[in-house]
Amino acid sequence: MSRLKTAYALLSLLLSFALPAMAQGQNQPPQAPPLEQRRTTALQLALERPFPKPACPTEADPGNGCIWGKLGYAIAALSLARSNAEVKAGNTAVREALATINGLPQDMAVRARTPRTNKKVQPTDRLVFFTAGLIERLYFQFGDKSPNPGRLDPANMREIETLMWDHARHACRVREADPTRTWHYPGSENIGLFHSTTCWGMAEILSANPTCSPCTYDDGSTLQQQLHAWTNYLSQYIRQRARYGGLVEFFSPTYYKYTLQNFYNLADFSSDSELRRLASSFLDVLWAEWAQEQVGGWHGGSKSRAYDTEIENQSVGRQLGWLYFGLGNSEVPGLMVSMAASPYQPPPIVGKIASNAAKRTGYVVQAQAGGLVTPTSARREIDGAAGGVVRYAYVTSSFVLALSEVPRISWERWIPFARQNQWGGLTLIGPGPPQYVFARPLLSGKNRSSYNDLWGVQSYGTQIVQKIPAPLSRNAGRMAVWLSNDLKTERDGEWTITTWGDSYVAFRPAFGDIDRNSAADKLVMNDDTAPVIIQAALKSEFSDLAAFKSALRSATLEVRNEFIRFRGLGKAGTLTFFYKSDRVPEIDGKPLDFSPPFSFDSPFLKARWGEGVVTIRYGQQELIRDFR
C-alpha cells in the first residue's frame, strides 16, 4: 500500500497549490483549473447531486440505483473528509446501503434501473453488478489498512467483511478462474468482469481480515487459493485483451463506465504488483484510444451496445475527460465517482493526444476487436485471436465519422453482445451539444435491441452502409437515417444536405428515395435494400456551400445489378459495395481485410495483432505498454 500512500500525499500537495495558481493570469484566456481542483469539484458535485438518487423505496425489491447513489455519496464524502460531519455522513450512507442490501433475499435477482431511461436491464446478483466494486473501493481506500485509515468506521468494515463472506463462499469457484478460458462469458462482457473482480476483491479483503475459521468456500477452496486463482485469471484476462484489440463491448454508452471501474480497482488495490501494472497499463491504452477518437470531449468512434435512447444522452467518457484533460463541462455523476476518487490518471502523452483537436486536419484511426464465437462453445466463448470487427474512424477538428466494418455473416456466428445495437456514424461538433447523423435500421416491434443489423465500408469522410436482413440479423426494422433535432436539412437533387459548425454533410440512398412520411429525426428509406451513402467534409475544403454541392453532383455514383460504385470526395477514392451478396466491399479495387495485422493502427496508437506490445505516440514522444 506504500505506493498508494505516496500518490495520495502528492495529490494533497498539488491541491494545496491549486487555488493560488488560479489567481495568476486573470487577463489571460480562461483555462481549465488544475487536475486536483477538478477532482475536488467532481467529488463535491457527487455530494450535492448524488446520482442515482439515494432514496430507496421500502418494498422488498428496490433498484440497485439507490444503493449506487448511497455508495457514490459515501466515496465522495470520505474522499473529501473536510470535517468530522462529512466523514460521519459518508459512514451513514455506507450503513444505509449495507442495510438495504442485507434486506434483500439472498437469491434475489435485483433489477437495476439505468440512468435517464429508467428501463430495467439484465437481472444480476444483488452484489456483483457495480455494487461490489463500489463497496470494495470504500474498504480498500478508507479502511484501517488504507492510505486514509479511520475514515471508514470499524462497524462498517466488519459489516462489509461479513457481507462479502456470505456472498463469496457461495458465488466464487476456483474452477471459474481458469486462465485458459478468459474469453468465456457466462453473460455479457461487463457482467463477466464484474463477477471475476468481485471474487478477486473479496478474496483480497478477506485473506487479510478473515471473519471465519477455517474460511472454506463451498467448492472446498481457501481464501489464499481464491486470491491466487483470481489474480492469475485477471492478469491473463488483461494480457489477452491487450493482445487482441481491447474490449468487445467497446465504448458502450451504458456499460463502458461499469467495465472501467473494475480496472481502476485492480490498478489501485491489488496486492500483486504485476496485476496492478497490467491494469494501469491497460487503462493507459483505453484512454489513449478514447483520446484519439474524440473532439472536444465528445467521443465519436464506433460503439457497441448503444441503445437508441442513450446515443445522444450519454457521451462515453466525457465526464472523466473533463476530470483528466479539462475538456467539456464539470459534471462527474455518481456512477463515475469511484474513478474520480482514484489516484489513477492517464500519462501526460495521452493528455496531449486528447487536447490536439484544433490541429486536426483529418486522420484515420483503425482498431480490431473480437466477437466471433468458437464453434463448440454454444455461443458462450469468443475466439479471441479470430478478431472479426475492424473499427474505422476519420477524425477532424469538427467531426468524427466512424464505422465498425464486419463481414456479412449470420448473427449466430457472433457472441450476442458483440453485435448488439452497433453504432457507427457522424458526430458533429459546433455550437452547443454535438449533433449526430447516422444510418441504422429501426428496431422491429417493441424490441430494445437488434443484433448484427448493419454492415458497410468507409474511407475517410465517405461511408456506405446497408441493413443486414433476416435471418442473418435479428430485430432489424426498416432502414433509416437518424438526425439530431437541431439539424436543418435541404434537398439538392438526390442528396439531403445539412451543415453544423465547420462541417458540411450530405446523405442519400443509392437508389430509391426517402419516405416523405418519415419523422423529422428518422428518415426511412423507401427501398429497404438500398445502401445509404454519408459524405462529410470540413468547410475549409470548399469555398462555400455551393462548391460542396457542386462536388457532390460531380461525384460519380454507378448503380449496377449486383453492386454500387461511388467516388467519394477528397481522399476517399472509389468505394464498391456489393449490396446483393456477402462479397467483401472494396476501396479502389482492393477488398477490405477483416483480419488485418494490427490491433491498433493510427498516428497515436500502434500494436501488432497478438503481440501484446502497444505504443502510444505523440510527435516525437513515445510510451510503450508491454502486456507479454
Disulfide bonds with the S-S distance in Angstrom:
Cys56-Cys66 1.99
Cys172-Cys199 2.06
Cys212-Cys215 1.91
